[in-house]
Amino acid sequence: MKTFIFNMLTNERRLAILENKKVVELLIERPEINKIIGNVYKGKVVNVLPGMQAAFVDIGLDKNGFLYRDELVSFQQSSEDEEVKKHRSISQYITVGQEILVQVTKEGFGKKGPRLSEVVSFPGKYIVYMPNAGYIGVSKRMKNEETREEWRKIGADLCKDDEGMIIRTATEELTKEQVAQDLFFLRKLWEEVWREGKNLKPPALIHEDNSIIEKVVRDINFDEVDQIIIDTMKDYLLLKDMFSPYPELLEKLHFYQQKESIFAHYQIESELEKAMRRQVWLKNGAYLVIDQTEALTVFDVNTGKFTGKLDLQDTIVKTNLEAAKEIARQLRLRDIGGIIIIDFIDMKHDKDRETIMTAFKDVLRNDRTKTNILGFTGLGLLEMTRKKVRQNLQDSVSTTCPTCLGKGKVLSDEAVAYKVERALWEYKGMDSEALLVEVPPSVVSIIKGEQEKHLTQLEEVLNYRIFLKPNPWVAPNDFAVRFIGTVEEAELRM
């Protein structure tokens, strides 16, 4: 059972996708965060790097966009043999200063700019329309090659000039007229975009991708959805209008009118809180530990409280099977991309590893983002990749901790005490007779030592009085020298 729950009442507009009453995906749209995937820009080439077969394009953002040679229309449409083409330099297809129309296919991360493509595409309900691609693609999920070839011919017949399209799986049972209608709508959209944008000087945004509702209606196969629930009348009426040609969808659409927040009512807020934790408990008492970096995420599976009822290997396989299901859900919920390493509990037999990998692949079939499982390494780690399209959940709703600077650890009280002591030595030989330092309360007794002997020794060696002022607002890793002067003045500040 799949349910879509829209929370649209605040500036932060959210969509939770539930499968069997469990949250598996969360989409967030905020006015202060510009999601640029799908946006079309008129840009200017500022640098061409033959060694990387890529170019940097100024599209008016903080960072220049990154465009690979293989994403150029001229490269894709070249009639040369593939072996010849792949040895061609990007500088034969593009030059510095050239004006170019590009679309963002991947957001920038960290110091990297957004990924671009010259093949502009507009997804519709049944097709993906490409105004300048010049080729027809057909979903590989269609039943057989004959059906695919038939749709390829229909696509070629419907397209004109340099147009191209990708025909989706949902088209298989449709008529040519229904697809033509989808194409007509997308063609009109592109004509309007290009009419307004062709005379703009680069860098310029000429088309911005749609709102969260329009994206979902466009990208999701609603045949698999059982319920669509939304909490604002305005957006409910918008969806109702969009679904008007599809009476079966209207029956699934519901307007939420309870006083309690829709996400709280369906216990989604608590699920999202859990999604920010490093440790995730499984139903059987085992747990996962999740560590994320910019390019790599590691899942560590632990038996925890689960001891099993039969032998050790049976316990391990059952734990790993439960973990595989939850890891697949966490990948979607946290929108984790890049390289992923999973440290399942060590299994002795190859057939057990095969069982886990097969089960993992099965649950990943529901993931709309492309995944690739590479298999187990010699150390028994499962390697995989998941396409990195946008910021993951952790990065989009949190920021780096100013105290631990993203490490997730702070110095121990003893380490801070030694840090303070080293700083005090820097003032040895000063002219003033006293120094006041603010420290976390838990550090005071460590610096003073037993019966304040250590502090007394310090004062004798350094030749000035030391006043330790406990301050609960000082960060755990920190301290601050607040005053240097006479003993009387320091005492007044304590």
KAURQUI-V345493 format. One record per residue. N is the residue number from 0. RES is the residue in one letter. OMEGA is omega in radians with two decimals (* if undefined). BURIAL is + if it has 9 or more other ideal C-beta (glycine too) atoms within 8 Angstrom, else -. Layout:
n = (N | N)
res = (RES | RES)
omega = (OMEGA | OMEGA)
burial = (BURIAL | BURIAL)
This chain:
n = (0 | 1 | 2 | 3 | 4 | 5 | 6 | 7 | 8 | 9 | 10 | 11 | 12 | 13 | 14 | 15 | 16 | 17 | 18 | 19 | 20 | 21 | 22 | 23 | 24 | 25 | 26 | 27 | 28 | 29 | 30 | 31 | 32 | 33 | 34 | 35 | 36 | 37 | 38 | 39 | 40 | 41 | 42 | 43 | 44 | 45 | 46 | 47 | 48 | 49 | 50 | 51 | 52 | 53 | 54 | 55 | 56 | 57 | 58 | 59 | 60 | 61 | 62 | 63 | 64 | 65 | 66 | 67 | 68 | 69 | 70 | 71 | 72 | 73 | 74 | 75 | 76 | 77 | 78 | 79 | 80 | 81 | 82 | 83 | 84 | 85 | 86 | 87 | 88 | 89 | 90 | 91 | 92 | 93 | 94 | 95 | 96 | 97 | 98 | 99 | 100 | 101 | 102 | 103 | 104 | 105 | 106 | 107 | 108 | 109 | 110 | 111 | 112 | 113 | 114 | 115 | 116 | 117 | 118 | 119 | 120 | 121 | 122 | 123 | 124 | 125 | 126 | 127 | 128 | 129 | 130 | 131 | 132 | 133 | 134 | 135 | 136 | 137 | 138 | 139 | 140 | 141 | 142 | 143 | 144 | 145 | 146 | 147 | 148 | 149 | 150 | 151 | 152 | 153 | 154 | 155 | 156 | 157 | 158 | 159 | 160 | 161 | 162 | 163 | 164 | 165 | 166 | 167 | 168 | 169 | 170 | 171 | 172 | 173 | 174 | 175 | 176 | 177 | 178 | 179 | 180 | 181 | 182 | 183 | 184 | 185 | 186 | 187 | 188 | 189 | 190 | 191 | 192 | 193 | 194 | 195 | 196 | 197 | 198 | 199 | 200 | 201 | 202 | 203 | 204 | 205 | 206 | 207 | 208 | 209 | 210 | 211 | 212 | 213 | 214 | 215 | 216 | 217 | 218 | 219 | 220 | 221 | 222 | 223 | 224 | 225 | 226 | 227 | 228 | 229 | 230 | 231 | 232 | 233 | 234 | 235 | 236 | 237 | 238 | 239 | 240 | 241 | 242 | 243 | 244 | 245 | 246 | 247 | 248 | 249 | 250 | 251 | 252 | 253 | 254 | 255 | 256 | 257 | 258 | 259 | 260 | 261 | 262 | 263 | 264 | 265 | 266 | 267 | 268 | 269 | 270 | 271 | 272 | 273 | 274 | 275 | 276 | 277 | 278 | 279 | 280 | 281 | 282 | 283 | 284 | 285 | 286 | 287 | 288 | 289 | 290 | 291 | 292 | 293 | 294 | 295 | 296 | 297 | 298 | 299 | 300 | 301 | 302 | 303 | 304 | 305 | 306 | 307 | 308 | 309 | 310 | 311 | 312 | 313 | 314 | 315 | 316 | 317 | 318 | 319 | 320 | 321 | 322 | 323 | 324 | 325 | 326 | 327 | 328 | 329 | 330 | 331 | 332 | 333 | 334 | 335 | 336 | 337 | 338 | 339 | 340 | 341 | 342 | 343 | 344 | 345 | 346 | 347 | 348 | 349 | 350 | 351 | 352 | 353 | 354 | 355 | 356 | 357 | 358 | 359 | 360 | 361 | 362 | 363 | 364 | 365 | 366 | 367 | 368 | 369 | 370 | 371 | 372 | 373 | 374 | 375 | 376 | 377 | 378 | 379 | 380 | 381 | 382 | 383 | 384 | 385 | 386 | 387 | 388 | 389 | 390 | 391 | 392 | 393 | 394 | 395 | 396 | 397 | 398 | 399 | 400 | 401 | 402 | 403 | 404 | 405 | 406 | 407 | 408 | 409 | 410 | 411 | 412 | 413 | 414 | 415 | 416 | 417 | 418 | 419 | 420 | 421 | 422 | 423 | 424 | 425 | 426 | 427 | 428 | 429 | 430 | 431 | 432 | 433 | 434 | 435 | 436 | 437 | 438 | 439 | 440 | 441 | 442 | 443 | 444 | 445 | 446 | 447 | 448 | 449 | 450 | 451 | 452 | 453 | 454 | 455 | 456 | 457 | 458 | 459 | 460 | 461 | 462 | 463 | 464 | 465 | 466 | 467 | 468 | 469 | 470 | 471 | 472 | 473 | 474 | 475 | 476 | 477 | 478 | 479 | 480 | 481 | 482 | 483 | 484 | 485 | 486 | 487 | 488 | 489 | 490 | 491 | 492 | 493)
res = (M | K | T | F | I | F | N | M | L | T | N | E | R | R | L | A | I | L | E | N | K | K | V | V | E | L | L | I | E | R | P | E | I | N | K | I | I | G | N | V | Y | K | G | K | V | V | N | V | L | P | G | M | Q | A | A | F | V | D | I | G | L | D | K | N | G | F | L | Y | R | D | E | L | V | S | F | Q | Q | S | S | E | D | E | E | V | K | K | H | R | S | I | S | Q | Y | I | T | V | G | Q | E | I | L | V | Q | V | T | K | E | G | F | G | K | K | G | P | R | L | S | E | V | V | S | F | P | G | K | Y | I | V | Y | M | P | N | A | G | Y | I | G | V | S | K | R | M | K | N | E | E | T | R | E | E | W | R | K | I | G | A | D | L | C | K | D | D | E | G | M | I | I | R | T | A | T | E | E | L | T | K | E | Q | V | A | Q | D | L | F | F | L | R | K | L | W | E | E | V | W | R | E | G | K | N | L | K | P | P | A | L | I | H | E | D | N | S | I | I | E | K | V | V | R | D | I | N | F | D | E | V | D | Q | I | I | I | D | T | M | K | D | Y | L | L | L | K | D | M | F | S | P | Y | P | E | L | L | E | K | L | H | F | Y | Q | Q | K | E | S | I | F | A | H | Y | Q | I | E | S | E | L | E | K | A | M | R | R | Q | V | W | L | K | N | G | A | Y | L | V | I | D | Q | T | E | A | L | T | V | F | D | V | N | T | G | K | F | T | G | K | L | D | L | Q | D | T | I | V | K | T | N | L | E | A | A | K | E | I | A | R | Q | L | R | L | R | D | I | G | G | I | I | I | I | D | F | I | D | M | K | H | D | K | D | R | E | T | I | M | T | A | F | K | D | V | L | R | N | D | R | T | K | T | N | I | L | G | F | T | G | L | G | L | L | E | M | T | R | K | K | V | R | Q | N | L | Q | D | S | V | S | T | T | C | P | T | C | L | G | K | G | K | V | L | S | D | E | A | V | A | Y | K | V | E | R | A | L | W | E | Y | K | G | M | D | S | E | A | L | L | V | E | V | P | P | S | V | V | S | I | I | K | G | E | Q | E | K | H | L | T | Q | L | E | E | V | L | N | Y | R | I | F | L | K | P | N | P | W | V | A | P | N | D | F | A | V | R | F | I | G | T | V | E | E | A | E | L | R | M)
omega = (-3.11 | -3.13 | 3.06 | 3.13 | -3.14 | 3.02 | -2.97 | -3.02 | -3.08 | 3.10 | 3.05 | -3.09 | -3.01 | 3.02 | 3.04 | 3.08 | -3.10 | 3.00 | -3.07 | 3.06 | 3.09 | -3.14 | 3.12 | 3.12 | 3.05 | 3.06 | -3.09 | 3.08 | 3.14 | 3.14 | -3.10 | 3.12 | 3.13 | 3.05 | -2.98 | 3.10 | -3.13 | 3.11 | 3.12 | -3.10 | 2.88 | -3.05 | 3.09 | -3.14 | -3.10 | -3.14 | 3.08 | -3.08 | -3.13 | -3.14 | 3.12 | -3.07 | -3.09 | 3.10 | 3.02 | -3.06 | 3.07 | 3.11 | 3.05 | 3.11 | -3.13 | -3.12 | 3.08 | 3.10 | -3.07 | -3.05 | 3.11 | 3.11 | -3.07 | 3.13 | 3.10 | 3.13 | -3.10 | 3.10 | -3.09 | -3.07 | 3.12 | -3.10 | -3.14 | 3.07 | -3.08 | -3.14 | 3.12 | -3.09 | -3.02 | 3.08 | 3.10 | 3.10 | 3.12 | -3.12 | 3.07 | -3.10 | -3.03 | -3.11 | 3.10 | -3.14 | -3.11 | 3.03 | -3.02 | 3.10 | -3.07 | 3.08 | 3.13 | 3.12 | -3.10 | -3.13 | 3.07 | 3.11 | 3.11 | -3.12 | -3.09 | 3.06 | -3.13 | 3.06 | -3.06 | 3.00 | 3.07 | 3.09 | -3.12 | -3.13 | 3.10 | -3.13 | 3.04 | -3.13 | -3.02 | -3.11 | 2.92 | -3.06 | -3.14 | -3.01 | -3.06 | -3.02 | 3.08 | 3.08 | 3.14 | 3.06 | -3.14 | -3.13 | 3.12 | -3.12 | 3.09 | -2.95 | -3.05 | -3.07 | 3.12 | 3.12 | -3.14 | 3.13 | 3.12 | 3.13 | 3.08 | 3.11 | 3.12 | 3.12 | 3.13 | -3.14 | -3.10 | -3.10 | 3.08 | -3.13 | -3.09 | -3.10 | 3.04 | 3.09 | 2.97 | -3.09 | -3.04 | 3.14 | -3.10 | -3.10 | -2.97 | -3.08 | -3.08 | 3.08 | 3.10 | -3.10 | 3.13 | 3.11 | 3.12 | 3.13 | 3.09 | 3.12 | -3.13 | 3.14 | -3.10 | 3.10 | 3.12 | 3.10 | -3.13 | -3.14 | 3.11 | 3.12 | -3.06 | 3.13 | -3.14 | -3.00 | -3.00 | -3.12 | 3.11 | 3.11 | 3.14 | -0.04 | -3.12 | 3.02 | -3.14 | 3.05 | 3.12 | -3.10 | -2.96 | 3.11 | -3.09 | -3.14 | -3.10 | 3.12 | -3.10 | 3.14 | -3.10 | -2.95 | -3.01 | 3.01 | -3.03 | 3.05 | -3.11 | -3.06 | -3.13 | -3.12 | 3.02 | -3.05 | -3.07 | -2.96 | 3.04 | -3.10 | -3.12 | -3.11 | 3.05 | 3.14 | 3.08 | 3.11 | 3.13 | 3.12 | 3.13 | -3.09 | -3.03 | 3.09 | -3.05 | -3.09 | -3.14 | 3.10 | 3.13 | 3.13 | -3.11 | -3.05 | -3.12 | 3.09 | -3.10 | -3.05 | -3.13 | 3.13 | -3.12 | 3.08 | -3.06 | 3.14 | 3.09 | -3.12 | -3.12 | 3.06 | 3.14 | -3.14 | -3.13 | 3.11 | -3.12 | 3.04 | 3.12 | -3.09 | 3.12 | -3.11 | 3.11 | -3.09 | 3.14 | 3.14 | 3.06 | -3.08 | -3.02 | 3.12 | 3.02 | 3.14 | 3.09 | 2.95 | -3.05 | 3.09 | -3.10 | 2.94 | -3.09 | -3.05 | -2.99 | 3.04 | -3.14 | 3.01 | 3.11 | -3.09 | -3.13 | -3.11 | 3.10 | -3.09 | -3.06 | -3.12 | 3.10 | -3.11 | -3.12 | -3.11 | -3.06 | -3.11 | 3.09 | 3.11 | -3.12 | -3.12 | 3.14 | 3.12 | -3.14 | 3.09 | 3.11 | 3.14 | -3.13 | 3.12 | -3.10 | 3.11 | 3.11 | 3.12 | -3.12 | 3.09 | -3.13 | -3.09 | -3.13 | -3.12 | -3.10 | 3.11 | -3.14 | -3.13 | -3.12 | 3.11 | 3.13 | 3.13 | 3.06 | 3.05 | -3.00 | 3.13 | -3.07 | -2.99 | 3.12 | -3.12 | 3.09 | 3.09 | 3.14 | 3.10 | -3.13 | -3.10 | 3.11 | 3.13 | 3.14 | 3.11 | -3.14 | -3.10 | 3.12 | 3.13 | 3.14 | -3.10 | -3.14 | 3.10 | -3.05 | 3.07 | 3.13 | 3.13 | -3.06 | 3.13 | -3.11 | 3.07 | 3.10 | 3.13 | 3.11 | 3.11 | 3.09 | 3.13 | 3.06 | 3.02 | 3.04 | -3.05 | -3.12 | -3.04 | -3.07 | 3.06 | 3.08 | -3.06 | -3.10 | -3.12 | -3.07 | -3.11 | -3.13 | 3.09 | -3.09 | 3.12 | -3.11 | -3.13 | -3.09 | 3.13 | 3.04 | -3.12 | -3.10 | 3.14 | 2.99 | -3.14 | 3.05 | 3.12 | 3.14 | -3.13 | 3.11 | 3.13 | 3.12 | 3.11 | 3.11 | -3.11 | 3.11 | 3.13 | 3.14 | 3.11 | 3.14 | -3.10 | 3.13 | 3.10 | 3.14 | -3.10 | -3.09 | -3.06 | -3.12 | 3.11 | 3.11 | -3.14 | 3.08 | -3.10 | 3.02 | -3.08 | -3.08 | -3.07 | -3.03 | -3.06 | -3.13 | 3.14 | -3.12 | -3.11 | -3.12 | -3.12 | 3.09 | -3.11 | -3.08 | 3.13 | 3.13 | 3.12 | 3.12 | -3.11 | 3.14 | -3.10 | -3.05 | 3.07 | 2.96 | 3.13 | 3.14 | 3.08 | -3.14 | -3.13 | 3.12 | 3.13 | -3.10 | -3.11 | 3.06 | -3.13 | -3.07 | -3.10 | -2.82 | 2.99 | -3.14 | 3.02 | -3.02 | -3.08 | 3.01 | -3.11 | -3.11 | 3.11 | -3.13 | -3.10 | 3.12 | 3.13 | 3.12 | -3.10 | -3.13 | *)
burial = (- | + | + | + | + | + | + | + | - | - | - | - | + | + | + | + | + | + | + | - | - | - | + | + | + | + | + | + | + | - | - | - | - | - | - | + | + | - | + | + | + | + | + | + | + | - | - | + | + | - | - | - | + | + | + | + | + | + | + | + | + | - | + | + | + | + | + | + | + | - | + | + | + | + | + | + | - | - | - | - | - | - | - | - | + | - | - | + | - | + | - | - | + | + | - | - | - | - | - | + | + | + | + | + | + | + | + | - | - | - | - | - | + | + | + | + | + | + | + | + | + | + | - | + | - | + | + | + | + | + | + | + | + | + | - | + | - | + | + | - | - | + | - | - | - | - | + | + | + | - | + | + | - | + | + | - | - | + | + | - | - | - | + | + | + | + | + | + | - | + | + | + | - | - | - | - | - | + | + | + | - | + | + | - | + | + | + | - | + | + | - | - | + | + | - | - | + | - | - | + | - | + | + | + | + | + | - | - | + | - | - | + | + | - | + | + | + | + | - | - | - | + | - | - | + | - | - | + | + | + | + | + | - | - | + | + | - | + | + | + | - | - | + | - | - | - | - | - | + | + | - | + | + | - | + | + | - | - | - | - | - | + | + | + | + | + | - | + | + | - | + | + | - | - | + | + | - | - | - | + | - | + | - | - | + | + | + | + | + | + | - | - | - | - | - | + | + | + | + | + | + | + | + | + | - | + | - | + | - | - | - | - | + | + | + | + | + | + | + | + | + | + | + | + | + | + | + | + | + | + | + | + | + | + | + | + | + | + | - | + | + | + | + | + | + | - | + | - | - | - | - | + | + | - | + | + | + | - | + | + | + | - | + | + | - | + | + | - | + | - | + | - | + | - | - | - | - | - | - | + | + | + | + | + | + | + | - | - | + | + | - | + | + | + | - | + | - | - | - | - | - | - | + | + | - | - | - | - | - | - | - | - | + | - | - | + | + | - | + | + | + | - | + | + | - | - | + | - | - | - | - | + | - | + | + | + | + | + | + | + | - | - | + | + | - | + | + | + | + | - | - | - | - | + | + | - | - | + | + | - | - | + | - | + | + | + | + | + | + | + | + | - | - | + | - | + | - | + | + | - | + | - | + | + | - | - | - | - | + | + | - | - | + | -)
